[in-house]
Amino acid sequence: MHAATVAVALAGMIGVATGTCQAADAPLAQVQTIPLESVRGRIDHIAVDVAGDRLFVAELGNDSVDVIDLEAGKATGRIENLKEPQGIAYLSDSDSIVVANAGDGTVRFFRAADLGPLGTVVLGDDADNVRIDLVTGRVFVGYGNGGLAVIDETTRSLVGEIKLAGHPEGFEIDPKPNRAFVNVPDGRQIAVVDLQSAKQVSTWKFASLGGNFPLALADSGGPLAVVFRSPPKLVLLNPKTGSAEQSVDTCGDADDVFFDGKRERLYVSCGDGAIDVIERDANGLRTIGRVRTSAGARTSLFVPELDRLFVAARAGGVESQAAILVFRPSP
């Protein structure tokens, strides 16, 4: 295994602090609030069916998944009696939903049309983030103390396992080199995995940064964005070498990051109740806005086809209600 230590020269990179955006100059405008009825506790990841105009929301603390009709602006169905659902994905070929459960380590498949069960794969412990390989159609799930499970979508069976140095958090699949980039915060590293051999082929380590949870790939061969929680910072990496190219300070307790290729921006959603909007140009990275959400609203989903950023806000008290906050980028 090749190990490359990533030296992040933060002092020489661009880091811009910014105040909270006011409505007039905000690069994100909230255009809708979709209520989540009777949902308590932490909300985790979100998936989308673009053609069907639907969102699927993993409600970890509520042991449920809500189906959101975006045109109607409301929940139209719910999967209940889950065990701390975390990761979620939509499979368009089969019109089905994949739900990874932390509580019992299962990956469950459901028909999207009527939410009927299709099958279960038992991983045993802390099933978390879900990604789909768009070339092979295989489902990858991070789980346990260090592994990626490889699941066949058609048979809904476990067909492989990739060992890692710790529990995987955010990860992305780059189909052209057939590799995955996996955040392993317990090991203070990013694991580079060759999907054909099902082995980790490189390790990018970070001595001065910790808590690397969210991760995003701009496009195949494009830069890799990694957000750390300690200290709160976004770093752009070269996907071939792992070398750090640029960085910028972010909001705290980040859980998701997305590239907006149309505007050359990145969106970082944070549990301290903010979304950072970061612009990328020839001069580097520049924070152009910090848009307030609500405390604990860590997870989000940017959908370029809809040009919307969806943020999951948990219930904050007796009278407050959980909701999906919908933002439109501007201009």
N, C-alpha and C positions, 0 to 999 in steps of 0.2 A: 504494500500500500504506500503510495506516495503521500508524504506529509509536507504541506507548505504553510509556514507560519506567516500570517498576514500582518504586516507592520502598518498600522493605521496612524499616519502622521496627522493627527487631528489639528494640531496648531497651524499647519500649513494649508488646511482646507477651508472651505467656505462654511461658516456657520452664522446664520442671521437670526437674531431674536426678533419676535414680533408681538404686537399687542393683539387683542381681540378685535376682529373685524366688526365694523358697524354695518347695518343693513345696506346702506347706500353703496359701499365699496366692496362688499363681500364677494369673493370669487365663487361662492356657493350660495344659492338662495333656496331656503326651504319652501317647497311648493305644496306639500301635503303631509298630513299625519294620518296613518292608518292604525286604528286601535286594535289591540290584541286583547280580546275579552277574557277575563278570568285567568290571566297569565301572571304568575308570581315567580320570583327568583330570577336567577341568571339566564340570559338568552345567549345562545352561542351562534353558530354559523348559519349562513343564508345561501340558498341556491335559487336559480332562475330557470324557467321555461320561457324563452323569448317568444317563440311562435305561439304558445298558449297564453301569454301575458299573465304568467303566474309566478309567485314567489313561494318558496318553502322555507320555513323558519324553525330551526332547532331550538326548542325551549327547554334547556337543560334542567332548570329548577322546577319546571312544571311537568316534567316527564312526558312531553308532548311535542308534536310538530304541527304547525298551522299552515294551511294552504291559503295564500292570499290572491284574490282576483284583483289584478292591478287596475283594470278598467272600472270595476265596481268600487274599488277602494275599500275592500273589507275582506275578512276571513270567511271562506266558504266551506271549509272542511278542517277536520282535526284528526290526527292519529294520536291515540292516548295509550296509557299503560306501557310506556317505554321506560328505559332505565338510564336516565341522564343523557339524553341525546346531545352529541357534540357536533360531529362532522355530518355534512349532508351534501348530496349531489343529485342532479337530475340526468337521466339517461334518455336522450331524445329518441334513439332508435327503437327502444322498447316502451317508451312512455312510462318509465318507472322511476321510483325514488329510492335512493340508498341512504340509510341512516346508520351512523356509527354511534354506539352507546358506551359511555364510560362506565356506567354502573355495573353492567354484567359482561362487558367485553364482546358484545355481539354486533354484527353488521346485518341489518335487516332490510329486505327489499319489499317494496309495496307498489301496486299499480297506482299510477297517478290519477287515472280516470275515476276510480271508486275507492281508493285507499285500501283495497284488499291486500292481504299478505301474499307474498310470492316465494319467500324463502328466507333462511337465516344461516349465516356463517358465524361460528363461535370462535373468537380469537382468544378469549380467556381473561383479558385485562385491559381496561382503559382504551377502548377503541376511540379514535380521535379524528383528525383531519382526513378528508376524502378527496382524492383527485382521480380524474379519468384520463387515461392515455387515449388521445383522439385518433391515433393511428391503429392501435390494436383493439381498442374498446375495453381493455382491462381496467379494473378498479383497483386503485392503490389506497391503502388505509394505514395510517400511523397508529401504533398501539404499544401497550405494555412498557417494559423497561428499556426497549430498544429494538424496534422492528418496523418494517413496512410489509404488510400483507398484500399479496397479489391475488386478486379474485377474478374468476372468469364471469363475465356478465351474463352469458347465455345459460350456463349450468348453475350459476350462483354457488360456486364451490371454490375453496382455497387451492390455488395451483402453485404457490410459491411464497417464500419468505426471505426478506433481506435483513440481515442483522446489522444493528447500529450500536453506537456506544452509549446511548441513553434514549429516553423517550423523545420521539420526534414531534416537533410542533409544525409550524408552517413549512410547506414544501411545494415545489413546482416541478413539472415535467417539461423538458425541452425535447420535442420529438425528433428533430433532425440529427443531433448526435446521440439520441436515445439515452439520455441521462436525466437523472433527477437531482435537484439541489434541495437538501433537507436541513432545516434548522434543528440542532441538538443542543439546547441551552444548558443542560446539565453538564455537557462536555465542553461548553464554551467553544463550539465549533459549528461549521457547516460541513455536512457530509456530501460528497459528490459520488453518486451511485451510477454505475453502468447497468442499465436495465436488462441488457441481453445476457450478461454474465451473472446478474443479480448479486453484484458485489460492490462494496465501497472501494473506489479507486483513488480517492484523494480526500484529504482532510485540511480544511482551512480553519486555523485557530486564531483566537482573538485574546490577547493578553489583558488589554485594558478595558474591554467592553463585555457586558454580560446581559443575559435575558433576551437573547435573540429569538423572538417569537414570530412576528410576521415577516413574510418574504414574498417578493413578486419578481417576475421576469418580464422585461419590456416586450420582447418578442424573441424568436429563435435567433441566438447569436447576439442579442442586445444585452444591455447592462442588467445586473441583478441588484434589486433593492432589498436591503435587510435593515430592519428597525430593531434597535436595542432598547431595553428598558433601564439599563444601569451602565452609564448615564443615558438619558433619553436622546437617541441620536439615530438618524437615517444615514446609511453608508451605501454608496453605489460601488459595486464590485465588477471587475472584468470577469465574465463567466468562463473564460478559458484558463485564466491564471489564478483567480481569487484575489488579485491585488486590488486594494482600495483606491478608488480614483477621486471621489468627492464625498463630502459629508455635510450634514446640517443638523442643528438641534431640532428636537421635536417635542410635542406634548408628551405627558407621562402615561405609563401603563398602556402602551400601544398593543393592538391585537390584530389589526389588518392594515395592509398597504396595497395600493393599486396604481398602475400607470394609466394616465389619460393621454393616449398617443395623439389625439386630435389637437390638444392644447399644449403638449409637452409639459404636463404637470403630473404630480403624484399626490394622492390623497392618503393621509394617515389618520386612522380613527383610534381614539384613546379613551381609556377608562376614567381619566380625570375630567371627562366631559367636554372634549373638544375634537375637532377635525383640523389637522394642519394641511394647508394647500401649499405645495412646493413647486416652484417653476424650475424647469431645466432648460438651459440654453448653452451657448458656446462659452459663456463666462463661468458656468458651473451651476450650483443650486442656490435658490433664493426663496425663502419663505414669504409668500405674498398674502397670507391670511390665516387667521386662526378663528374658526367658526365654532361657537359654543353649541353644545348639544345638551346632555344631562349626565350626571355622575353615573358611572358604570356602563355607559353606552360605548363599549369597546369594539364590538364586531360590526362589520359593514360589508357591503357588496357594491362595487361599481360595475354597471352594465353598459358598455360602450354602445351597443345596438339601440338601447333606449335612452342613452345620454342622461342617466340618472345614477345617483349614489344613494343607496338604501342603508340606513343606520338603525340598529336594533337598540331601543331604549327600554330598560327594565322598569317595572313599577317601583316607585320610590317612597311610597307611604300608603296610608289607609285610603286616601282619596285619589291618589295618582294612578294612572293606568299605563300598562306596558303598551308600546307602540312601535311601528316602523316609521321613522322619519325619512321623508323623501326630499332629496336636494337636487336642484338643477344647476349644473356648472354654468358660469357666465364669464366672458361673453360667448 
